Amino acid sequence: MGSPLGVLFANIYMGTIEQKALVGMNLKPAIYSRYVDSIFTQVPDVRRLREIKEAFEQNSVLSFTYEMEKDRKLPFLDVTVTERSGGFHAAVYTKETNIGICFNANSDCPDR
């Protein structure tokens, strides 16, 4: 991702994988969205999620990982997605290790 074209190449590569992996599936995910190489999806069970992961890995040289929701919440990128009565709510995600300290804009950082 160090190149200015990294995001473009990642989108092209992931789009190619998606076409191969998802087109042949009988039961597609209810929700599927992707930002570069991070995918948010809603499937009925873990078995279905593993099938999607395996289909992606069979059509790629990449390894994929997944994270399951806990207490109806899932951190995705910098957002906490919470499932609520048939829909989703998004809020800013902060790590548990965040102690709330930020640098003052006028601190040791030069203006340029």
N, C-alpha and C positions, 0 to 999 in steps of 0.2 A: 504494500500500500504506500510505499515511499515515492512512487512516481505520480505526477499529476494525472496520468492516464490510468492509474490503478483502479479507481472506482469504475471507470468505463469498462475496463477489461473484466473486472469482477462481475459487473452486471451482465455482460455478454456471456461469460462462462456460466454463471448461475442460471441465466435464461435458457441456455442450451441444456443444462442438466434438468431443469424443470420440465422442458418439453419432452425429454426422453422418459423421465421418471413418472410424471403425473398424468401424461396422456393415456397410458395404458391401464391406469387404475380404474377399477369398477366403482369403488366408493371413494369419491374425492372428499377432502376435508371441508367442513362447514365454513371455516374461515381460513384463509391462507394469505398472508402478506409478508413481504420481504423488504428489508432495507440493506442493500449491498449483500452481505453474506449472513445476516441475522434474520431468521424466519420466525414469525408468530403464526401459530396454527391452532385450530380447535378440532379435535377428533374425539370420537365417542369413548375410546379406551386406549390403554397403553399398548396393547397388541397392534392396533392400527398405526400408532405413532412409530413403533419399531419397524413396521412394514415400509412406511414412508422413508425412514432413515436408511434402511437397507436398499431401497430402490435408488435413493440418491447416491449412496456409496458404490453401488454396482455400475452407475453411469458416470463415475467421477474418479479422480485420483485423490480426492480429499477425504478426510475422516470427519464425520459429523457427530455432534453431541446434542443432548437435549436436556431441558430442565422442566420439571413438572411444577404445577402450581402448589402452593402451600397455603392453607386457610383461604382458598379462593383468590389468592394473590400471586402474581408473577412479575418479577422485575424483567423488563424488556428494554434494552438500551438504557436510557436515563429516565424511564417511566415505570411506575408501578401500575400494572393493569389489574383491576379488581372486577370479578364477575358479580353482577348484581341483577337479580330478577330478569333474566333473559337478555341482558345487555352487559356492557363493559363501562367501567369508569377509569379514567387515567389521572394519575397524580405524579408529581415529581418524585423520583426515586433517590433516596439517600442511603448510603451504606450504613450498616450497623456501627462501623468503626468511625463514622463521621463525628467529630467533636465540635463542629460548628465554628472553627477558627478559620478566618480568611485573612489574606494579606491585605493591608491597607494599600490603596492605589498610589499613595504618595510615599510608600516605603522605599526600600533599597533598589527598586526596579527603575532603571533609567527610562525617560520619556520616549526615547527612540526605540 
